[in-house]
Amino acid sequence: MTSTLPIMAIGLLILSIASGMLGLGVAFIAVPFLSFFLDDLVHEVQPLSLLLNGVTALFSLFGFARGGLVAWRPAILLGLVTTIFAPLGAWLAQHIHAPWLWACYFLAVAYLAWRMFLPDKQVKERAIAGPDVRLALLLAAPIAVVAGMLGVGPGFLLLPTLMLAGFEPKRAAAINALAVTPPSFSALLPHISTAKMNLPLAVLLLAVGAMGSFAGARITALYIPGRRLKQGFGVLVLVMTAYKLWQVVSS
């Protein structure tokens, strides 16, 4: 483990910057990344990923808040819904075999990638009438359950849902950062009694993740166009997931 610490830290820093740019929390992409180094999906990877997700989403929120991009009311409402339903998914994960969890993950990522590459014209057409907060709230509950099952936090599915509901990409990312922070920690609760946590490793990765996610949010707020951000992140998601899919199939 000691020999892989620098690789894990550098890799997580890069992933945290990328995920922080969209307010996702790092877990959805940290799950396959940490699985390169840790063997137990449910008892090692998922608890650590959820903890990282909450911290990185929180520091991403700080970065977006400095740019005045957070719509607080819908973000708080979404946070309440996802916080309530995320533990149900985490509990279900304790009773579902890992191959089925990975199948859910790959299906969810396929949806995410499609949303990331959706032409801007279609996004703008949906946004003409203004954001549909009720649609986002309606979809937030099942999203939280699925994300809790995967141990990744709801941000990676909630973000494209917010864009589908008509939120501009940067504002969707800022709302997402707040909405996914509390459910990341609530989904961690069912794992506490069975988690196998390497404390020094967790502290190192939490510190790296916090710095990276804050930097990513500031980069988005100041420099990155929403369309290019979506497409670049979609490529990163596909590359990481394709490698993990190959690893799962060949094992």
Secondary structure, DSSP 8 states (H G I E B T S, - for coil): -GGGHHHHHHHHHHHHHHHHTTT--SHHHHHHHHTTT---IIIIIHHHHHHHHHHHHHHHHHHHHHTT---HHHHHHHHHHHHHHHHHHHHHHTTS-HHHHHHHHHHHHHHHHHHHTS-HHHHHHHHTT---HHHHHHHHHHHHHHHHHHTS-THHHHHHHHHHTT--HHHHHHHHHHHHHHHHHHHHGGGTTT----HHHHHHHHHHHHHHHHHHHHHHHHT--HHHHHHHHHHHHHHHHHHHHHHHHH-
